[in-house]
């Protein structure tokens, strides 16, 4: 029977040199915030636990103090295998200073690997990561000089290449649920997503480790039904009750976010006219009715906002890698949340669906693009960023639409009357001769015959025959001065270049 304990007692369950599994999705989504705080306070007060290894699949934190930042102390952590690092600048700094071994594993791979650990199988065999920086023929997922060893190996089955990601025991899992009954069964009914909570718990339990949950409330047995008990008491060791627990950093409790109730509201307003909306508006041309769609973080969620503002949500099957379907996507710090979702499954199963080719269209951002169509979002300026579920999604969607500005840092444009003008170029080139790190492999995409498109405010490119080809130019843009002279390489130019529709550059046209 699980023990109901204080947060301080729960923190004492973590021994030195343990491998600790964390679950979260940014903005405090399913994050065991109180447990994280208790572990940090114990370390600051006693110097224990030390030399931890951390595994997390998605981004955890607030770019400040919470989430993964709680563990970013010298001596507390020696190794991190993380899917996405941007929410924890303190951990990024430790990685940049080689104070820890820093690895990146694709977010979906990390989730699915937990099931292999739980089942005692010899690893996760998948094509996800081939040709990217996690491929052992490249960087093997190592993000700094301190990182040693491999997280995967290349194998061949039936004449096809695969990666086998290695399993390892999870000593302690720090997890969040909604409500626990007196027997220790855990409901997730009030959470915005299920993600990999069950898989992490099962992996820790079957590794001989400890499974620790925080919940908002303890209730009598029978208060919630068996189908609401997503985590059985048989695999839980300790539970902390936090009556102040929230759905997220900026959300106390909203049943329309957890899918318990619908909140009827009119379509949201169209996003303000901007360079982001121009790019997203053009990207929307790639949608087809009935498509199964995923939207990434940043400008991609502007595509989702336009779809919602047009009242077109019912035309597509909208998915989030966290396991959520339907609804209106929240943006910014609340990326990963949806209002009025129609279905919630667990994250590993969602990535099964993605890996098998279930996604028709994915809209994803980019940091850099090179002449071979490779995309980098995972390491920029030497800083570990991590892809989250980007690799799993980009490598398996039938069509991928990469969206982003042509340049960064200082770019200023003007539009509104059907034409685009560049008032000031950005100081950072994003179309480079060779990306710093390959998060998406153009070569791999060509082999699997994916449809790959790159949309910017001034030009559109397609991946054809292993290289980038310019296909569209914005009205008002000078091909030579604004595009060719501003890239580090010359893209292929086909027989004719289409002018992007003036509609996208007309203020009010999307309203």
ABEGO torsion letter per residue (X at the ends): XBBBBBAAAAAAABBBGBBBBBBEAEGGBGBBAAAAAAAAAAAAAAGOBBGBBBBBABBBEAGBABEAAAABBBGABABBBBABAAABAAAAAAAAAGABBBBBBBAAAAAAAAAAAAAGBAEBBBABGBGBAABAABAGGBABAABBEBABBBBBBGGBBBBBBBBBBBABBBBBBABBBAAGBBBAAABABAEAAAAAAAAAAAAGBBBBBBBABBBBBGABBAAABABBAAABABBBBBAABBABAABABBAAAAGABBBBBBBBBBBBBBAAAAAAAAAAAABBBGBBBBBBBEAAAAAAAAAAAAGAAAABBBBBAAGBBEEBBBBEAABGBBBGBABBBBAAAAAAAAAAGABABBBBBBABBBAAGBBBAABBGGBBAEAEAAAAAAAABABBBBBEBABBGGBBBBBGAGBBBBABBBABBABBABBABBABBAAAAAAAGBBBBBBBAABBBBBBGGBBBBABBBBGBBAAAAAAAABABBBBBBABBBBBBAAAABBGAAX
